[in-house]
Amino acid sequence: MKKPRATRKAQLDALKKESELALRDQIRRLLALPPEKRTHFLRKRVGIRMSCI
């Protein structure tokens, strides 16, 4: 017996839900990092070895 195919709307809803879960996972992983690792893009390089915010 053939399984009925999902409708386009059901597929889009499933994709949206999966995307939201992936985004939430990414945010959780980033927030789990220590502050100096997740704010590295805020630092400005000063000289060869130093940096400041």
C-alpha positions in Angstrom: 0.0 0.0 0.0 1.3 3.5 -0.9 1.8 6.0 1.8 0.0 9.3 1.1 2.3 12.2 0.2 2.6 15.2 2.4 1.0 18.3 1.1 3.1 21.3 0.2 1.8 23.3 3.2 2.7 20.4 5.6 6.2 20.2 4.1 6.7 24.0 4.5 5.4 23.8 8.1 7.8 21.0 8.9 10.7 22.9 7.3 9.9 26.0 9.3 9.7 24.1 12.6 13.1 22.4 11.8 14.7 25.8 11.0 13.4 27.3 14.2 14.8 24.3 16.2 18.2 24.6 14.4 18.3 28.4 15.2 17.5 27.7 18.9 20.2 25.1 19.0 22.7 27.5 17.5 21.8 30.2 20.0 22.1 27.7 22.9 25.6 26.6 21.8 26.8 30.2 21.4 25.4 31.2 24.8 27.2 28.2 26.4 30.6 29.5 25.3 32.5 31.7 27.8 32.1 35.4 27.2 35.5 36.0 25.8 34.9 33.5 23.0 31.4 34.7 22.1 32.3 38.4 22.0 35.6 38.0 20.0 34.2 40.1 17.1 33.8 43.1 19.4 37.6 43.3 20.1 39.7 45.7 18.2 43.3 44.8 17.5 45.8 47.3 19.0 49.4 46.6 18.1 50.7 43.1 17.5 49.6 41.1 20.5 47.1 43.3 22.4 43.4 43.9 22.0 40.8 46.0 23.6 37.0 46.4 23.5 
